[in-house]
Amino acid sequence: MQLKLTIKFMSVRALAFAAALALSAGVQPASATPRPLPFSYPHATLFEGETELEQYVDLIPVRVAREDDDGTRAVTSVRSELVTEFEYGITDRLELGLYLEFRQSASANTPAMRFQGVKQRLRYRFADEGEWPIDVGVYGEIAEFHNEFEFEQKLLLSKRLGRVGLVTNLWVEQEWYFQTEEWKYLYNPTAAVTFEITPSVVVGAEYWAHGRFDEVEDDASATEDETLVDVSGTRHYLGPTLMLQGGGNFVALAPYFRLDSLGDRLEPGDPWGKVWFRMLIGIGLH
């Protein structure tokens, strides 16, 4: 298990090194849409004909029981999620995104990286930055996974005050599990503030949450995927963010600390963990 953790963190360092190479690969200003916040989508979109590749890497340390269900012999492992997104500017205000999503469970008896499915989305901004008192955009997404269809909507709100940026995403989701013919209704709001130290370095703080509108019954036999969705109560996270950009590329990083269970022991079977790491790499292709 220790070797498994070492390999995974070596992979993260390799990705960070690749991101640094990408950032130093050019000298022109970024032609893509930099994302200073790993979870919150900005109001801005790509211009017509522009393309961008984005890679998300999520790492969540969790506790996994070795042999005993009570966790007395539990060990720490890492659950991971990888999402690759291709973005294209249909017009100066309308943007298309296509995704491939993969997941890796933390337990030793699960398969290696598993392909979850594909997603498609559109993002639209109503005006250029600063034209309205608050910059407004909308986002709609459909996902076709191996066991469900997902429908996601976001209202993107932002405001720039000099070097300070304020961003919030009002985010809801509906999931249809076709094998059990069951609907689930979720909310995932975000709120953040950023500060531009230089055009190439932006720091901030970001909050996000995850919960269900409908009632949930705890099920001890639920799989990890089911536990991620079947949340009783709300999961709250807050953390510092950092974005570096240059040469038409960017990388955004953040560790998020879980707030809803402060002081509680991390128990085996909880896929949400105590800390959620996310790295987002963006490469401008045109």
N, C-alpha and C positions, 0 to 999 in steps of 0.2 A: 504493500500500500504506500509505503514511503517512496518507493521508486516511482509509483504512478503519479504521486504528487509532484515529484521532481521533474518528470517528463512533461507534465502539463504546464508547470511554471516556466520550464525552458522554452516551451512553445510560445508562451506569452512574451518572453523576452525576445524571441525570434521575430514575432509579429511587431513588437515595438521597434526593433532594429530596422525591419522592413519599412515601417512607417517613417522613421527618421530618414532613411534613404529616399523615400518618395518625396518628403518635404524638401530635401536638398537637391532634387533632380532638376529644378528649373529656377529661373530668376524672374519670371513674369508674375504680376499679381494674380491671385487666385481667380480663375474664371468660373469655378464651381460655386456652390452655395455653402460656405463654411457653417458647421454646426457646433457652436460653442457649448451646447448642452447635449449630452449623450442620449437623454430620454425625450426631451421636449423638441418638437418640430418648430422651426422658425416660420415666420410669415413669408419670407422670401422664397422664390422659386427660380429654377433655371430659366434662362432666356431661350427663345425659339432656336431649335437646332443644337443646343448645347447638350452634352452628355456627361455623366458622372458615374463612377463606381464607388459604392460604399460597403465596407465590411464591418459588421458588428461582432464583437467577441464578449460574451458574458461568462463570468466565472463566479460560482457561488459555493463557498466552503460549507459543507453540511456534515452531520454526524451519521455514520452508517454502522448498524449493529453487526458485529462479527458472527456471533453465534447465539447470544442470549437476547431474547426479546426485550428485556428490561434495560438494555443498553449498558450493562456493566462492563461489557467488553467492546464498546463502540469505539470506532476510530474516525478520524476526520478525513474526508475525501472531497473532491471538487466536482460539482455538477456544472456542465458547460452548455452553452447555446451559441450557435454560429448562424448568422443571417447575412447573406450576400444580396445587395440591392443594386440594380441598374436603373438609373434615372435618365429621363429624356424630356427636354423642353418642347412640348407640342406647340405652344405659343409663348409669348413673353410672360403670361400669367398662369398658364395651365401646364402642369407637369405630370408625367407618367412615371410610375415606379413599378418594377418587377422584382420579386424576391424569390430566393431559395432558402429554406430554413432546415437546420440540422440541430439535433440535440444529443447529448451524452449524459446518461444517468451516472450517479456517483457510486452505485453499488458494484461490487466486483462481478456479479452474476448477470449483469445486463449486457446487451450487445455493445459493440463499439459505437462510433458515431452513426446515428440513425437519421434518415431523411424523413422530415416531418411532412413536407409538401411545398406548395407554391402559393404566392400571394400577388395580387395586383392592386394598385391604388392610383388615385388621382388627387392632386393637390392644386388648389386654385386660390390666388390672392386677388382681392377686389380692387386694390389701388397700390400705387408705389408707396414706399416707406415715407411716412410723414405727411401724406396727403390727407389722411383722416386723423382725427384726434387719437384713435387707437388703430393700429394696423390689424387688419382682419383677413384671415384665410380659412378655408374649409378643406377637409381631408376625408376621403371615403375609400374603404379597402374591402376586398373580398379575398378570403383564403380558402384553399382546398387542401385539407390535410387528410391523413390516412384514415381518420375516424370521425371527422367533423367538417362542417363548413363554418367559417367565421365571417361576420359582417361588422365592420368597425367604422366609427365616425368620430371626427375630431373638429372642434372649433378652435382655431389657432389665433390667439390674441397676443400682441406685443406692443411695446412702446419704448422708443429710444430717447434718453435724456442725456445728451452729450456722450460721455464715455460709458454711461450706465444703461443697461438694457433690462427690461422687465418682460418676462414671457410666461404665458400660461396656456396649457392645452386642456380643454374640457372634452373628455375622452370617454366614450361608452362603447360597448361591444356586445354582440349577440352571437351565441354559438349554438349550432344545430348538430346534435350527435345522431347521425342517421341510423346507427346500429340499435340504439335504445329509443329512438324517436323522442328525444328530450331537448328542450330549449334551456339555455342558461344565459343570464343577463348580468354583465359585469360593468364596473366603472374603474377607470385608471387615470385620474386627474394628475396634472403636474403643475408646478409653479417654481419660478426661478428668477434669480437676479444675476447679471453678469457685469464685469468691469473690464474695459479694454485698457490694458497697460500700454501696449503698442498695437498697431494693426495686426501684428503677427502673434501676439500673446494676449489671451483673454482668460480671466479667471472668473469664478462664480460660485454660487451655491444653488443646489437644485433639490426640490422635494417631489416625490411621487408616491402614489398610493395604489393599492389594488384591493378590490372587494366585490361583493355580489349584491345586486338589488333584491334577488329572490332569496328565500330561506334555504339554508343548507343543513343537512344532517351529517354529522361526523360518521365516517365509515373506516374502521380500523383495517379493513381488507382492501382499501382503495389503492390503485397504482399511483406512481409518482405523478403522471400526467393528470390523473383525476384529482389528486391532492392539490396540485397547482391551481386548479380551477375551483374546486369545492372548498372555498375559503369561508370559514365562519368568522365574522368580524372583518376588520380591515387591516391590511399590512401597510405600514407607513415607513418610508425611507427618506433620509436626508444626507447630503454629502457635498464636499467641495468638488469643483470641476476645474479643468484646465484644458484649453485648446491652443495648439500651435499650428500656424499655417504659413504657407509660402510655396512658390513655384507652382501654383494652381492646385495644391493639395493641402490637406489638413489632417490632424489627429486630435481627438477629444478623449479625455480620460476622467474617470471618477470612481471613488469608492463610496458606496452608499451604506449608511449604518441604520439598522432597523430600530425604529422607535417604539413600536407597540409592545415589545416584550423586554424592555430594559430590565436588567437584573435577573431575568429568567435564564435557566440553563438551556442550552441548545440540545434538543432531544433527537434521537434517531427517528427517521421517518418524516422530519420536517424539511421539505425541499426549498423553503424560503431562506433558511440560514439566518445569520446575524449580520453579515456583510455581503453586499452585492457589488462586484467589480464589473465595470463596463468600459470597453475601449471601442471607439468608432474611428475608422480610417476612411477618408474620402480622397479620391483621385479624380481630378478633372481630366476627361478624355478629349475634350474639344473646346 
